[in-house]
Amino acid sequence: MTKQKNQNTENTKKHRKMFYQPIRDKYISPFTDFGFKKLFGEECNKDLLLDFLNELLYEEEGRIVSISYLKLERLGVASDSRKAIFDIYCENEKGEKFIVELQKETQDFFIDRSVYYSTFPIMEQATKGDDWQYELKAVYMIAILGFVFEENKNDPNKYRYDVKLCDIETKKVFYNKLTFIYLEMPKFVKPVQELKSRFEKWMYVIHNLCRLDFLPDELRETIFERMFAAAEIARLSQAEYMLYIESLKIHRDNTNCYKSAIRRALEEGNEKGMKKGMKKGMKKGMEKGMEKGMEKGMEKGMEKGMEKGMEKGMEKGMEKGMEKGMAEGFEKGMAEGFEKGRAEGEREKLKLQQELEELKQFLRK
């Protein structure tokens, strides 16, 4: 019996050695389906979920004494209605319901999905007969997100969103039995040395667990010692390890597919953007070029025109000036010549008169 047991142990070690090679982490990732349900969905780890919910909801809910796990798959009201499969579904000692969902990658209409999920615990509370007065127990929909909603990206310091039915004008809660809580984990970047509350410690552990190699001194509390022990990969059974490997592979494939889709979308967007940009750029360039060309052409044309105009003006001016000068000179010359001729004629006339007078006097003698 001992020999057989030793042989089985040896085979298990060989089997594990073969599959352990791709994993260098010490602790499982809560962002895998297996990891999340292992840490928060198993009966033996119920105290972890209870403590997390108490820290998350204490101000509103008070202390939750106990929780009971419920069936994860819920059917619709009709046989052909779409069913819902929750990650974790439980209720407390007061019959209040809690859905805890983990969503690693961005999903279209995730908020719509969370609202849809919340309807199942509400509908289940309806009882047959006339005695039921529509009184409901509280329902909490809690989403731990590995992404940030697009509309929240410009607010890096807010990572927790508590949503209720409120009056728009007064901003007061109108109905307090339906609560949605969204935790955007990528925004939680506090180092372990700056953690102040137990809730912040939970946020840190969930976000960073698979990246740690040991339990930090700042987290030396019984509940986190339990968490780290439950998450240690070396403690998994062979069957659990195989399930984790498969879950991790799916998680990594999904992440790679998402990143590849983003990269392809960016590449296609860049290519389309470049084409559209070139087209717009050419059109804008031509408009700008024509505008600049016309402006430059007008400046050059005015410069050339002024230069040419001055040359032509001087030439025309000289020609016109000469014509005018000759005409004015001829007219002036004639006037001056006539005046000079007349004056000369007067002088000659006086001279002749004088000579005639002298001749008359001579003859009288």
C-alpha distance (Angstrom), angle and dihedral (degrees) to the residues before:
residue distance angle dihedral
M1 . . .
T2 3.84 . .
K3 3.82 90.9 .
Q4 3.81 90.8 50.5
K5 3.83 91.0 48.0
N6 3.81 91.4 49.8
Q7 3.80 89.5 49.3
N8 3.82 91.6 51.2
T9 3.81 90.7 48.4
E10 3.80 90.4 50.2
N11 3.81 91.4 49.3
T12 3.79 89.8 49.5
K13 3.81 90.8 51.8
K14 3.81 91.3 49.6
H15 3.79 90.4 46.7
R16 3.78 91.7 49.5
K17 3.79 92.9 44.8
M18 3.78 89.4 55.9
F19 3.80 92.7 52.3
Y20 3.80 99.8 33.3
Q21 3.79 92.8 67.0
P22 3.84 96.0 85.6
I23 3.82 92.5 48.9
R24 3.77 119.0 74.6
D25 3.81 95.5 162.8
K26 3.78 120.5 107.2
Y27 3.81 95.4 -152.7
I28 3.78 132.8 43.1
S29 3.79 119.7 -107.5
P30 3.83 115.7 -109.5
F31 3.81 86.9 -152.0
T32 3.80 91.9 71.5
D33 3.79 119.0 84.7
F34 3.80 91.3 -121.0
G35 3.80 94.2 44.9
F36 3.79 95.5 49.5
K37 3.80 94.6 47.4
K38 3.81 92.0 42.2
L39 3.81 92.6 54.8
F40 3.80 100.4 36.9
G41 3.79 108.1 15.6
E42 3.80 104.7 53.5
E43 3.79 123.0 93.2
C44 3.81 91.6 -128.6
N45 3.81 90.4 56.7
K46 3.79 97.0 42.4
D47 3.82 90.2 116.5
L48 3.83 89.2 64.5
L49 3.80 92.8 56.3
L50 3.81 91.7 42.5
D51 3.81 92.0 53.4
F52 3.81 92.5 46.1
L53 3.82 92.2 50.4
N54 3.79 91.7 46.8
E55 3.80 91.8 53.3
L56 3.80 91.6 44.2
L57 3.82 97.2 47.4
Y58 3.81 105.8 22.5
E59 3.83 97.0 112.2
E60 3.80 91.9 53.7
E61 3.79 105.1 25.5
G62 3.77 102.4 30.8
R63 3.78 118.3 -145.3
I64 3.81 115.3 -18.0
V65 3.78 106.9 -143.9
S66 3.79 100.2 -165.4
I67 3.78 142.7 -9.6
S68 3.78 133.3 -153.4
Y69 3.79 124.0 -155.1
L70 3.80 116.1 -122.5
K71 3.78 132.2 -158.3
L72 3.81 109.6 -72.4
E73 3.80 98.5 -147.4
R74 3.78 114.7 72.0
L75 3.79 124.5 -173.8
G76 3.79 126.1 -142.2
V77 3.78 124.9 -112.1
A78 3.82 91.6 -96.4
S79 3.80 130.0 46.3
D80 3.81 91.3 -114.4
S81 3.83 95.2 44.4
R82 3.76 118.6 115.2
K83 3.80 113.3 -98.9
A84 3.79 127.6 -138.8
I85 3.79 127.4 -133.9
F86 3.79 113.4 -161.8
D87 3.81 126.4 -157.5
I88 3.80 91.2 -138.7
Y89 3.82 127.7 0.8
C90 3.78 123.0 177.9
E91 3.79 144.5 144.6
N92 3.78 133.6 -141.2
E93 3.79 130.4 -131.3
K94 3.85 90.4 -82.6
G95 3.80 93.5 55.3
E96 3.81 93.8 -107.6
K97 3.80 113.4 148.9
F98 3.83 128.5 -128.9
I99 3.79 126.2 -167.9
V100 3.80 113.9 -171.2
E101 3.80 115.3 -168.8
L102 3.78 129.2 -177.4
Q103 3.81 116.9 -156.2
K104 3.78 115.2 -179.3
E105 3.81 102.5 179.9
T106 3.79 131.6 39.7
Q107 3.78 112.5 -85.0
D108 3.79 126.3 -169.0
F109 3.81 112.5 -115.6
F110 3.81 93.6 7.7
I111 3.81 91.2 148.3
D112 3.81 88.7 51.6
R113 3.79 88.5 50.3
S114 3.80 91.7 51.7
V115 3.81 90.8 50.8
Y116 3.82 89.4 49.2
Y117 3.82 91.1 50.6
S118 3.79 91.1 51.3
T119 3.81 91.0 60.6
F120 3.82 92.8 67.1
P121 3.84 96.8 65.3
I122 3.81 88.0 45.0
M123 3.81 95.4 51.5
E124 3.81 92.0 45.1
Q125 3.79 90.2 62.3
A126 3.80 92.7 65.2
T127 3.79 110.9 106.5
K128 3.77 129.2 -160.3
G129 3.77 121.5 -107.6
D130 3.78 134.6 40.2
D131 3.79 97.2 -75.2
W132 3.81 96.7 80.4
Q133 3.81 110.7 96.8
Y134 3.84 96.7 -170.2
E135 3.79 93.0 -100.0
L136 3.82 108.5 157.2
K137 3.77 135.4 -160.1
A138 3.79 116.9 -129.5
V139 3.80 118.7 -85.8
Y140 3.81 123.4 -154.3
M141 3.81 122.8 -164.8
I142 3.82 109.1 -166.6
A143 3.80 120.2 -173.7
I144 3.80 123.0 -170.2
L145 3.80 105.2 -161.8
G146 3.78 131.2 -159.5
F147 3.80 89.7 -163.0
V148 3.81 141.3 47.6
F149 3.78 123.4 -113.3
E150 3.80 110.2 -111.8
E151 3.80 92.9 -123.6
N152 3.85 91.1 53.3
K153 3.81 99.1 51.4
N154 3.80 93.6 98.9
D155 3.81 91.6 60.0
P156 3.83 104.4 64.8
N157 3.81 95.6 167.8
K158 3.81 97.3 57.9
Y159 3.79 112.0 76.8
R160 3.82 101.4 152.0
Y161 3.81 123.7 68.9
D162 3.82 121.1 -173.3
V163 3.80 111.0 -168.0
K164 3.81 128.3 -169.9
L165 3.80 137.8 156.3
C166 3.82 103.9 -82.0
D167 3.77 138.3 174.8
I168 3.81 107.1 -107.0
E169 3.81 95.9 -143.0
T170 3.80 101.8 42.7
K171 3.83 95.4 30.0
K172 3.82 87.2 -139.2
V173 3.80 122.3 139.6
F174 3.80 108.2 -97.3
Y175 3.82 96.9 -174.8
N176 3.79 121.2 17.5
K177 3.80 101.8 -175.9
L178 3.82 96.8 79.8
T179 3.80 116.2 63.1
F180 3.79 131.7 173.0
I181 3.80 119.0 -166.2
Y182 3.81 120.8 -172.0
L183 3.82 120.3 -170.9
E184 3.82 114.1 -164.6
M185 3.80 98.8 -157.6
P186 3.87 98.6 -172.3
K187 3.81 88.6 65.8
F188 3.80 93.0 57.5
V189 3.81 101.0 90.9
K190 3.80 102.8 148.7
P191 3.82 114.0 137.2
V192 3.78 116.2 -123.9
Q193 3.83 91.7 -107.2
E194 3.85 90.9 63.1
L195 3.81 98.8 50.0
K196 3.80 110.3 124.3
S197 3.81 108.6 172.7
R198 3.79 135.8 40.7
F199 3.81 88.4 -115.1
E200 3.82 90.9 56.4
K201 3.79 88.4 50.8
W202 3.79 90.0 54.0
M203 3.81 89.9 49.9
Y204 3.80 90.4 50.4
V205 3.81 94.0 48.4
I206 3.82 95.3 47.9
H207 3.81 91.5 46.4
N208 3.82 98.0 44.0
L209 3.81 108.0 23.6
C210 3.81 98.9 108.7
R211 3.83 90.6 47.6
L212 3.79 94.9 55.6
D213 3.82 126.9 91.2
F214 3.80 97.7 -165.8
L215 3.79 143.0 8.2
P216 3.85 108.2 -83.8
D217 3.81 116.8 -127.4
E218 3.82 89.8 -119.6
L219 3.82 88.2 64.1
R220 3.80 97.0 49.0
E221 3.81 95.6 132.6
T222 3.78 127.4 123.3
I223 3.79 94.9 -112.7
F224 3.81 94.0 52.2
E225 3.80 92.0 44.1
R226 3.83 85.1 56.1
M227 3.81 90.3 47.6
F228 3.80 94.5 51.3
A229 3.80 92.0 45.3
A230 3.82 91.5 51.4
A231 3.81 90.4 47.6
E232 3.80 97.1 50.7
I233 3.80 108.8 118.9
A234 3.82 92.4 -151.8
R235 3.81 89.4 64.3
L236 3.81 95.1 56.7
S237 3.77 118.8 108.9
Q238 3.78 118.1 -120.2
A239 3.81 91.3 -101.6
E240 3.82 91.7 47.8
Y241 3.78 91.1 47.7
M242 3.80 91.8 53.3
L243 3.80 90.5 48.8
Y244 3.82 90.0 49.8
I245 3.82 91.6 49.4
E246 3.79 90.1 52.8
S247 3.81 92.2 44.8
L248 3.80 91.1 48.0
K249 3.79 90.8 49.5
I250 3.81 91.1 51.9
H251 3.79 90.2 47.0
R252 3.83 92.4 50.6
D253 3.81 92.4 43.9
N254 3.79 90.5 51.3
T255 3.79 90.8 48.0
N256 3.81 91.9 48.3
C257 3.81 91.7 46.8
Y258 3.79 90.3 50.0
K259 3.81 92.8 48.1
S260 3.81 91.1 45.2
A261 3.79 90.5 50.8
I262 3.80 90.0 49.8
R263 3.81 91.3 47.8
R264 3.81 92.6 48.4
A265 3.78 90.9 46.9
L266 3.80 89.8 50.7
E267 3.79 92.2 47.7
E268 3.80 92.0 48.0
G269 3.77 90.1 44.3
N270 3.81 91.3 49.9
E271 3.79 91.6 47.9
K272 3.81 93.0 48.0
G273 3.77 89.9 42.4
M274 3.79 91.6 51.7
K275 3.80 92.1 49.4
K276 3.76 92.2 46.1
G277 3.79 90.2 43.0
M278 3.79 92.6 49.9
K279 3.80 90.6 48.9
K280 3.77 92.0 48.3
G281 3.79 90.6 40.9
M282 3.78 92.6 52.7
K283 3.81 91.1 47.8
K284 3.78 91.4 46.3
G285 3.79 90.6 43.3
M286 3.77 92.1 51.7
E287 3.80 91.2 48.1
K288 3.79 90.7 46.5
G289 3.79 91.2 43.3
M290 3.77 92.6 50.6
E291 3.78 90.1 46.6
K292 3.81 91.9 48.6
G293 3.78 90.8 41.4
M294 3.78 92.3 52.0
E295 3.78 90.8 46.4
K296 3.80 92.0 47.4
G297 3.79 91.0 42.0
M298 3.78 91.7 51.7
E299 3.80 91.0 49.3
K300 3.80 91.7 47.2
G301 3.81 91.2 41.9
M302 3.79 92.0 50.6
E303 3.80 90.5 47.5
K304 3.79 92.2 48.0
G305 3.78 91.4 40.9
M306 3.78 92.4 51.9
E307 3.79 91.1 47.6
K308 3.80 92.3 46.9
G309 3.78 91.2 41.5
M310 3.79 91.5 52.4
E311 3.81 91.3 49.9
K312 3.79 91.8 46.6
G313 3.79 91.5 41.8
M314 3.79 92.0 51.2
E315 3.78 91.0 47.2
K316 3.79 92.5 46.9
G317 3.78 90.7 41.4
M318 3.78 92.3 52.2
E319 3.78 91.3 47.1
K320 3.77 92.4 45.7
G321 3.76 90.2 42.3
M322 3.76 91.9 52.3
E323 3.78 91.8 48.9
K324 3.75 91.7 47.2
G325 3.79 91.8 42.3
M326 3.79 92.4 50.9
A327 3.80 91.5 47.2
E328 3.76 92.7 46.2
G329 3.84 90.9 42.4
F330 3.80 92.1 49.7
E331 3.78 91.3 48.4
K332 3.76 92.0 44.8
G333 3.80 91.5 44.6
M334 3.80 91.5 51.9
A335 3.78 91.3 48.1
E336 3.76 92.2 48.0
G337 3.84 91.1 43.0
F338 3.79 91.4 49.8
E339 3.79 90.9 48.6
K340 3.76 92.1 47.2
G341 3.81 90.6 45.9
R342 3.76 91.7 49.7
A343 3.83 92.5 48.0
E344 3.79 90.5 47.5
G345 3.79 89.1 48.7
E346 3.80 90.7 51.6
R347 3.78 90.3 50.2
E348 3.78 91.8 49.0
K349 3.81 90.1 47.2
L350 3.80 91.9 52.3
K351 3.75 90.5 45.9
L352 3.82 91.7 52.2
Q353 3.79 91.1 46.0
Q354 3.80 89.3 51.6
E355 3.77 92.8 48.6
L356 3.80 90.1 47.0
E357 3.79 91.0 51.6
E358 3.77 90.9 49.8
L359 3.82 90.3 50.4
K360 3.83 91.1 51.5
Q361 3.77 91.5 51.9
F362 3.75 91.6 49.5
L363 3.78 92.7 52.7
R364 3.85 92.2 50.3
K365 3.69 90.5 59.5
